[in-house]
């Protein structure tokens, strides 16, 4: 069953920042490929919303309602709620993810 996928404002900002960084530090072509890959991964969640796993940083603090999938060096953090999927963050896995997740998701 296909469910709707929604990008929250924070996730949109994350993707914009990732794209901008990739375009300025690498090339426009590489940024476009990365954007396409991120978009396709997000869209694939409509068909397989539970394919991800609970982020270990959240599991350690007994928060199990969020899941993540990876795309290249990025972690897409999302939540399924009322037969819809909400993408909360798209984060570089090389960053301090625990601090960011606590700040954004456990406010």
C-alpha positions as CSV (number, residue, x, y, z in Angstrom):
1,X,0.0,0.0,0.0
2,X,1.4,3.4,-1.0
3,X,1.3,6.1,1.6
4,X,1.9,9.9,1.1
5,X,5.3,11.2,2.0
6,X,5.8,14.7,3.4
7,X,9.0,16.7,3.8
8,X,8.9,18.8,6.9
9,X,10.5,22.3,6.8
10,X,13.7,21.1,8.6
11,X,14.2,18.3,6.1
12,X,13.6,20.7,3.1
13,X,16.3,23.0,4.6
14,X,18.6,20.1,5.1
15,X,18.3,19.0,1.5
16,X,18.8,22.6,0.3
17,X,22.0,22.9,2.4
18,X,23.3,19.6,1.2
19,X,22.6,20.5,-2.4
20,X,24.2,24.0,-2.0
21,X,27.3,22.5,-0.3
22,X,27.7,19.8,-3.0
23,X,27.3,22.4,-5.8
24,X,29.9,24.7,-4.4
25,X,32.4,22.2,-3.1
26,X,32.1,19.7,-6.0
27,X,30.1,20.4,-9.1
28,X,26.6,21.2,-10.2
29,X,26.4,17.8,-11.9
30,X,27.4,16.0,-8.7
31,X,24.9,18.1,-6.7
32,X,22.1,17.2,-9.2
33,X,22.9,13.5,-8.9
34,X,22.9,13.6,-5.1
35,X,19.6,15.5,-5.1
36,X,18.1,13.0,-7.4
37,X,19.3,10.1,-5.3
38,X,18.0,11.7,-2.1
39,X,14.6,12.4,-3.7
40,X,14.3,8.8,-5.0
41,X,15.2,7.4,-1.6
42,X,12.5,9.6,0.1
43,X,9.9,8.7,-2.6
44,X,10.7,5.0,-2.2
45,X,9.4,5.2,1.4
46,X,5.9,5.6,0.1
47,X,5.9,2.0,-1.0
48,X,8.1,0.6,1.9
49,X,7.6,2.9,4.9
50,X,8.9,0.4,7.4
51,X,12.1,-0.6,5.5
52,X,14.3,1.6,7.7
53,X,15.4,1.0,11.3
54,X,15.3,2.9,14.5
55,X,18.3,5.3,14.7
56,X,20.6,3.8,17.4
57,X,21.0,7.3,19.0
58,X,17.2,7.3,19.7
59,X,16.9,3.7,20.5
60,X,19.4,4.2,23.4
61,X,17.0,6.7,25.0
62,X,13.9,4.5,24.3
63,X,12.5,6.5,21.5
64,X,11.2,4.0,18.9
65,X,8.7,6.0,16.7
66,X,11.4,7.3,14.3
67,X,13.1,5.3,11.6
68,X,16.0,6.0,9.2
69,X,17.2,5.0,5.8
70,X,20.6,5.8,4.3
71,X,21.4,7.4,1.0
72,X,25.1,7.8,0.3
73,X,26.6,9.5,3.4
74,X,23.2,10.8,4.5
75,X,20.6,9.6,7.0
76,X,17.0,10.3,6.3
77,X,15.0,10.3,9.6
78,X,11.3,9.9,9.3
79,X,8.1,8.9,11.2
80,X,5.0,7.1,10.0
81,X,1.9,8.5,11.5
82,X,-1.8,8.0,10.6
83,X,-0.9,6.3,7.3
84,X,1.4,9.1,6.2
85,X,5.1,9.4,6.3
86,X,6.9,12.6,7.6
87,X,10.5,13.1,6.9
88,X,12.0,15.2,9.7
89,X,15.7,15.3,8.9
90,X,18.3,14.6,6.2
91,X,21.6,14.6,7.9
92,X,25.2,13.9,7.0
93,X,26.2,10.8,8.8
94,X,29.6,12.3,9.6
95,X,28.1,14.9,11.9
96,X,27.2,14.6,15.5
97,X,23.8,13.0,14.9
98,X,22.9,12.4,18.5
99,X,23.0,16.1,19.4
100,X,21.0,17.1,16.3
101,X,18.3,14.4,16.8
102,X,17.9,15.4,20.5
103,X,17.6,19.0,19.5
104,X,15.1,18.5,16.7
105,X,13.0,15.5,17.6
106,X,13.0,15.5,21.4
107,X,12.2,19.2,21.9
